[in-house]
Amino acid sequence: PNFGSILENIESSASLWLPPDKEIRLHRVLCVIGSKFPSTAYSPLLPMVAELVLCFLDEHEAYDLLRALLLRSAKSRFYLDSTRRDFELSVRALPYLMRIRFPGLHKVIVDTGLQLVEVVRAFLSTFFEDCLPLSLRIRILDLFMLEGKLALYATFVAIFDILSPEMKNVRSSDDF
């Protein structure tokens, strides 16, 4: 499984801060998860969560934790989406919230030609890797373990709230 094409990018992103031995462990854990849970063929969050979990746990503990997350998610989608359809449903929920909470910013984003759905997808599928330092991503992981995907939605809204004054000055999608 490629977990929503995220696995292709993980070598370049993980090598920025993950030691080489942990990169190997990450690939091993994801391969085992992929073989034991074939339904996770499309789960963009899974590699990012696994990457963060391996900062603190060994391979076996990380596998056990990820297995528990996947079993819980199979019942209620509380943590991880396992199909493209489920992930798209999660992603499409946030633009509606953004239109209501940040109407001015929403207009700026639309005027630049960006699709808000694409912005949301980029943030959620990388677990905020492009905009937050590792220490904050680990804190968000902690909230994610407690609150599930709602913690990610709240983080997304908070980032937009904090950055909205700067984002309102954006004039093109390249500046975003």
Secondary structure, 3 states (H helix, E strand, C coil): CCCCCHHHHHHHHHCCCCCHHHHHHHHHHHHHHHHHCHHHHCCCHHHHHHHHHCCCCCHHHHHHHHHHHHHHHHHHCCCCCCCHHHHHHHHHHHHHHHHHHCHHHHHHHHHCCCCHHHHHHHHHHCCCCCCCCHHHHHHHHHHHHHHCHHHHHHHHHHHHHHHHHHHCCCCCCCCC
